[in-house]
Amino acid sequence: MSKAGGDEVAGGSSSEKAQQPEDETPSGKVPSKLSATTTGPGWTKVSCPCCVSEQVEPLVLVKLGEKVRPETKRWLIKLIGAPQKDGGAALLAHPGEDASGDIIAVSAPRCTLLRATEELGLCKPYRNGDMEAFSYNDRDNFKDSDKMEVFLTLAERQYIVKYELDGLRAQRDLRIPGLSDSYTLQHRDNIWQKLGSARVIVDTLPLHNPEQLKNLSEAWYCGNQLAQPLDSVNGYFGSSVAFYFSFLDFYTWSLLLPAILGLSIAYFSGEVQKEMVDSVSASGVTHVEHDSAVSGHMILAVFSMLWSTVFMELWKRRSSSLSYRWGTLNLAERFAEPRPGFHGELGVNPVTGRVEPLFPEWQRDLRMALVSVPVVGLFLGLVVLGMLCFYWGEAQVQQLHKDWDSLLSQTLLYMPSVLHIVYTNMLATVYKTVAQSLTEYENHREESAYEKHLTTKVLVFTFFNYFAVLFHIAFFKQDVPLLRKRLASLLIVTQLVNQVTEVVIPFLVDRFISSPQRAESEDDPQEDKFRNQSNLPAFPGLFAEYIELLVQFGYLSLFSCVYPLTAVLLLINNLTEIRSDAYKICKLFRKPFFPPVANMGVWQTAFEVLSFVSVVSNCWLLLLSPRLQELCQENGMSSTNILLLAVLVEHVLILVKLILAVLIPDEPDWIRKKREHIEYTSMQALKQQKIQSEES
Amino acid sequence: MSKAGGDEVAGGSSSEKAQQPEDETPSGKVPSKLSATTTGPGWTKVSCPCCVSEQVEPLVLVKLGEKVRPETKRWLIKLIGAPQKDGGAALLAHPGEDASGDIIAVSAPRCTLLRATEELGLCKPYRNGDMEAFSYNDRDNFKDSDKMEVFLTLAERQYIVKYELDGLRAQRDLRIPGLSDSYTLQHRDNIWQKLGSARVIVDTLPLHNPEQLKNLSEAWYCGNQLAQPLDSVNGYFGSSVAFYFSFLDFYTWSLLLPAILGLSIAYFSGEVQKEMVDSVSASGVTHVEHDSAVSGHMILAVFSMLWSTVFMELWKRRSSSLSYRWGTLNLAERFAEPRPGFHGELGVNPVTGRVEPLFPEWQRDLRMALVSVPVVGLFLGLVVLGMLCFYWGEAQVQQLHKDWDSLLSQTLLYMPSVLHIVYTNMLATVYKTVAQSLTEYENHREESAYEKHLTTKVLVFTFFNYFAVLFHIAFFKQDVPLLRKRLASLLIVTQLVNQVTEVVIPFLVDRFISSPQRAESEDDPQEDKFRNQSNLPAFPGLFAEYIELLVQFGYLSLFSCVYPLTAVLLLINNLTEIRSDAYKICKLFRKPFFPPVANMGVWQTAFEVLSFVSVVSNCWLLLLSPRLQELCQENGMSSTNILLLAVLVEHVLILVKLILAVLIPDEPDWIRKKREHIEYTSMQALKQQKIQSEES
């Protein structure tokens, strides 16, 4: 997987014989052509002359089950290579070194790539330099549309291969050669899913491009560079990953301001020393407030509210610029084929007029209301149960410490917190599996809808899980010192745990257990290198990463005013997080498939919701600030009046936040104009088309 | 304006000679053609054979200034009749009985109507029954596209004439015949505006169709029918008016539930008697709360919150169905010509690629921030000033009553309220003019943006103006009986004042002052009938109507829990309001021009905002309810805790409201599918078009 691999790939595939031009065959001739071309040692042949190229780049590896018989493999290769009108995927397949081996390398010819680019609604640079929705018929006016390696990014090419494979459907009832009759395909069955359940296909994974990967990792995490190579990340891993890293980047830089403010407040108020004393002596429950510290508390509370609003608004603008730049402004997922897991009765889609499975909206709503919601509720109940146990434990330990007062009992003081955090993390893991099954059961048509509902489920739970205790301390116990202690321990423990589980363990496993087994030399056959990639663990997705950020953001915007060092700790954490996440995705896991996306999706909403909740939380914490209460009592205000004032301030601030959110446009002016231009031209085109179809 | 008029119009115009077919002239020949056809007594001739029809229906009346010279009129008629490529409006003009008279009747030929229908983005029934965005090239596939009277509604045809006239721009520098040199037209000047400022054109008004009007009024307000003929209203007055009446209708029926609830609460709690005593003896400040009355107060508060949410969500769904039905789902205003009042430097519009005036966004923002906002603030200050004076007066009068205690002083008790209401209404009138100039100065490109900003300005002010006192009483004085008294007097006085100023006075003026002067007989020339219409006062727009509804809705959703009869009073008011508004728009004013719209625009937002504020207000009024306070004190809760509880309840309710708003889709499922279908076909078409333009 090191230096020399890059040339190998190109060399390997070019040595496996370039494509020969072949005349376009009318559909009648196709069967004979297929049977003639798929048994040779090279790539399957392309069906149109424009797609013939000197080199074929292996994009995706299909790993077959061990017991798969050669005739099944031959049938599969034929299927992958067959034109779409014959029910194939119109891709290029390569059987590997050995026709009976357990891998198939898949690539895509130019025409298939271009047609899928149109189908996905990707935008590409037009000849006048603007990004325009790609149109196959107009392909010659798009820049570089003859050089697939430049025109489409590696991630896009690989996703297209997956998209085509996932979209394979049986055109008629069909027996799969070499398989028992129980796996006979019915009309419109999803072939890839069926083969997966028959264990013919064990895995489908995109292949790394060693040279590109090397360049990327050098620009990304090897040096001391400050900026991330986001465009290259988008090119190599796709826009989902690129959006995550862009957000992480933007967020980390935005932390600078609160970090500096927090640091200076902590420094000038002697907070630093106090915290140190606190954490060593664990005497957090005693009141050691200084006047100046509390005034820092107030500054931070107000600052947090403003910061989180401005941060989110600016991110939205940045996000839409990125989406324009990466050509995902105009994705057409609603109009594409449904996701493979989607099932329903065959019918005519009222939007596109195509025949495809339909699933009534009300039935989905019913499933959500009667199954998903109660199950999610149950888990939220478990969170509350955990919290109750934590309080019980806390009380017990305090009592113990009072009775014994030894070093042991002092250490025990932290036990309930630690146990609770562990319980919380475990529960989260179980819940994630449950949420996946629930969302699968809800049967969403689009990949993005599936992702959205899954994420929302996990998110609600996570929010509850991580923040229930903090809210309880802040709002019911109204105990600022305890909140501070808890926040500090959460920040430090969670971050340590995360860094260890996410990076250190996989790194050690990779270095000392897996790697020696698959040490590779330059002479290894190409096939073994592919196989090595498939032995890496699968990338666990961006859930965990986003949730980590969301929880961080929650700590910061909701409660940071009681612990000024929050932003500093987060900044340090994130600077390492960027590198460790980058290292992880490049080296420790298989290359993941990610669909092109236009924004962070539901995560953006989640961050926005948090930034609204932060107003409530900060107003409340302001109210709890002893300094403010003193001030008010000096001025002769009753506690009811202080409370009324706080409620008033809160409502005004929420109003200000809403007005700010409305006033700052979500997309820069120039993007809006581009988008309207696209809408305008497509409207114009509709009118043109009608007459054309009329005349013809 | 009565029975026989209908036939007259058709007869009158058909007797004025039908159009003769004429070969299409290449642009070189046009001048000679125009000079030959415009001096005769009939309509100007159409330029394409398909537009020739037996009858020409006069749609719009252009009223000229008294001093306009015949050559100017001839030039204007020529301009109206000239094809668009020669800078004309491609309409049909008729000089009236007398070539030197002061009116021009304007109609539109088929081609102009159809092209404008496409330009405006109106949807019309396609041959398969679906509504589709109209396309001129595909006109034959739309139902009834050869019968303009069926295909387009009267309102649409008239709006199109206005749209074409307003869009007239000088193609080169041009002296207008018969006018001084100071009125020379510059290249790209808006001709209609220039002629207006030169007093050549005094007025442009759509003409009534007496027969249709008679049918409409019979179906609308003459009988005892419960349902309004909304489709006919849309056809005759356009979708702006139709949306107002649909909303009024929907709102009035929705009032039934709160009215029944309010009535039963008032009845069972003896509230009715109490209120009567209250209003007669003006002893509202004394506490006469019954236990049962207060519990009604609580029921109503909770009910108001839920009702206002559900009401708004259901209305949004109804609104989108109506917009589909009326073909305004897909309006293309952003892509059309800018509104006539818009000015700026000539440039290429980046969206449509057309040359038109451009005005930078930031300059508009600057004008809003530096001029509009301060002026609006000033007026809000005047409202506060008025409120302070009101309180001062109130205190004085109370003192007086205490000193004298006579019938006179008792009457005087109501004086401050009445004076304040009058002041408030006067201020509102002045403000409306100011708001118009401000919005004109902001220089919005689209008519709808202009309307939106104007409405928002008026709305903020109105809200402040009407509700400042009520909020002050509820939140600062915390005086429920005063609030109740105030609300009752506002409801009764405002409604009486509105009904009188809106209907009774215009009716009396119309019947006894204007009408006798313009009594008409069947033998009157057509021209005089037109002239009579132009003597009616102009329709003042829907502002006042919507604001009345908004204020009503505010009383109801914000404060009705303290006065259960609110909904009943409003229901009675609205049942008469529907008829009086209908009568007013049909009989008392000129027929107004209204652009097609897809919804109520900014008004919908305003109602939604109010329904959120209602949560805050109702929670607060719940808190003030003495019964609740007793209850809590019995259970040993401190006032701080009650307040905390109320704040918690408020936040939860706002959350519930938000979730409800997200969960109930804003458009019914079938509309969403239709809309997506339109988007899909237009996306497909874009791809088709590119290749077409490539090939040609």
Interface residues (C-beta under 8 A of the other chain):
Chain A: E118 G121 A133 S135 Y136 N137 D138 D140 N141 A332 R334 F335 P350 V351 T352 E361 V616 S639 T640 L643 L644 V647 H651 D669 K673 K674 E676 H677 Y680 T681 S682 M683 Q684 A685 L686 K687 Q688 Q689 K690 I691 Q692 E694
Chain B: E118 G121 A133 S135 Y136 N137 D138 D140 N141 A332 R334 F335 P350 V351 T352 E361 V616 S639 T640 L643 L644 V647 H651 D669 K673 K674 E676 H677 Y680 T681 S682 M683 Q684 A685 L686 K687 Q688 Q689 K690 I691 Q692 E694
